[in-house]
Amino acid sequence: MNSGVEPQTVGTGSDDGWRVVFGDYDPKTETQREALFTLGNGVFTTRGASPFDEASEFHYPGTYRAGFYNRLTSHVEGQDLDDESLVNLPNWLSLTFRADGEGDWFSLENAEILDYRHELDLRCGITLRRLTVRDAKGRTTELQEERLVSMASAHLAAMRLRIVPVDWSGRLEIRSGIQGGVINDIVGRYAPFEKRHLDVLDLVELDPEGVALCVRATRSRREAAFAARLRVVKGEETGRHSEKTDETSIFEMIDCAAKAGEPLVLEKVAALHSSLDTASFEPLEAASLAIRRAGDFAAMLDAHVTAWGELWRRSGLHFGNPALSTVLRFNAFHVLQTISPHSEGLDIGIPARGWQEAYRGHIFWDDLFIFPFLDFRFPTLTRSLLLYRFNRLDEARERATEAGYRGAMFPWRSASSGREETRLLQFNPLTGEWTRDYTYLQRHIGAGIAFNIWRYFEATGDLHFLSEKGAEMIIEIARFWASFATYDEKDDRFDLLGVVGPDEYHTVYPGADEPGIDNNAYTNVMAVWTLCRALEVLDHLPENRRQELRRKLDLRDEEFELWERISTRMRLAFHDDGILSQFQGFEKLRSLPEDMENDPPSQRIDWVLQQRGENVQEFRVCKQADAVMLFWIFPADELREILKRLGYGFDEDQLRRTIEYYLDCTQHDSSLSRVVFAGALAQISVARSWELYGKALQTDLGELMPGSAREGIHLGAAAGALGLLFRHYLGIRVTENAVCFEPRLPPDLGAMRFDLQLRSHLIAIEVGSDALHIRSDIVSSADLQVHCGGIQSTLRPGDEIRCALVGPDDAACLDRDGRSIGKPSEPRRHTEA
């Protein structure tokens, strides 16, 4: 399997699969590497930029605080456009030097680089940069920079820089500071928009050491403050002072005596506090106090590595396939540092590209792909992230009311307030033209939120959350669908009209006056699923809370009857040959031009078609998985039950042909697409699924989407690749009192082990060449029903069962002594297509 990981470009620096390494310096790809080597702790995030360089064509030292947004108005194409963005905060990384106090400050761009290595240690959560350089006067210097953003303390970060003059001695001048004159400028297509979000309020020289800087966002009025200190821990310091180079930056300046062959070691510690912090006071004072209290780099590193060790232990991910291990650990690493235990209690969602500037740091539907990883390992984080949606429930209700509907209509793109953040215009860089953006019509986001709530409840049994928060959201989302549906009396069917599905290439019918398409399969099925859950959710609640909710929401029996009717008579469109139609009329669209079918363009196909004077809306082509999302979300039998409820048959042949049809139509211009198709294909062809999965793993570390990661890694695809292993290859499904396995394991998958928390059960699942070993921790509080390939058994605390990966005639479930403990109840599905 080609994982896209190549030695000396991106690859494993050791055989244990815990390192990602670049073995050379390439300025053209440096901004992408900065994103890949981003460090964070769920609150404080810093790109892996060189501390020696300021923002330029080749470098972008961005730093972000989770949830720190600001709104700016830009005048574009004759319109005033209001955008809320995650703010690039002051650059605390700045640390450089010059010999004999003369010439330019050292930069990767003004020296000859003789040797270079930059690596990310996934196990410890640190980056290490080693290089040897020669300056214009022929002086050779060895440098080693280590960096962390503390997983032990949410507000701290640190660097350690080792400088060795190889063949020279003299005075070494060092400059370390905080630069406040930053803007949001990493996303090229945002060039026409306003970029300056911050005003510098104060620059402070701290006593006895360090400097500090405070900024305020121009409209949100949120404040953030950085404090930083620099210490010489090895070498001779001969002088120190502070310097304000302008009204936006402040530096510590240190003179040292440099001697050939003798290392000089510097440690920089920085603290970030903001007005978003809880249990804190004024940000500038809090940051200043934090660096006074912080230990040295060694102490911070020890606490940080311990904290990361605990995260990896709780993650319970173990891979025997070396081609998989580095990439999947890299994916998990970015999920864990975007949303960590420090994130719990913050009023934040999960941004599509991590806490960076891509998509302005907005929250979309990516939690559908990320929550399955968190639900079984860090359920309190899922709960906290669901509260982000609950806190915006009233705004969603207002949006529904303003649009003429009932219930709650959640926005496709969200940030601080829960208002719709989808931009009115989108830019085509190939033509320089702007077009209207109708993707805000992706009403399916509400059903995704309901789905996340229910799956969280199934995984955890958290009745308190369901009772106090979750049920109300599910009911209000169901209410929206009921009011949004249009009844066709002639066909006795309900329609969902004027929506947009996950495939954002179809947002309006060709020649139509109004945007939106009708009866998108994914949207309609998810709406039906939500209505069904709303019909049963009250039955899970205590009687007093059930009645309280009925009174609060004015729930009446007639409303339940309407939900029942819509959930049995929703319309789905099918092609004449039985293929599930992505939306009504999809099959009537034109085929792509033959040259584009045979040789797909490297750029987004909607841009290329517009450049050729065509409109993507007219063609039978998809940006990403849309109808096929249903086969990612639901196992085949569950999806068939939903369709059966609606009065539609859908057999194995239709399933296979539907997946294959859309695979041929799809361009995979979204990072999520290959992950979704790989999961869907696992139901019909494990070999083809595995092939596509290999390509999906190249999204960020490989060359699948060149340059795309420079704005932030693709978090949903990263987590989705992890989730696919246990949701689709192991076929794990959780119900209230049982865990089910329907294994479809690729032969090259290799050995794996997952540790999962299922309600009150802690279980370890080990995948071998011929069996699944399922162990329950002794601390588990009750028996767990296990269904594996149609075989039912009971797993008791401290016990183990073995599920043989064999054919249906020989299926066997054994205890640790090899005794049979289960009988086949139905044919197994572990067969290779």
Order of alpha helices (4+ residues) and beta strands (2+ residues): beta-alpha-beta-beta-beta-beta-beta-beta-beta-beta-beta-beta-beta-beta-beta-beta-beta-beta-beta-alpha-alpha-beta-alpha-alpha-alpha-alpha-beta-beta-alpha-alpha-beta-beta-alpha-alpha-alpha-alpha-alpha-alpha-alpha-alpha-alpha-alpha-alpha-beta-beta-beta-beta-beta-beta-beta-beta-beta
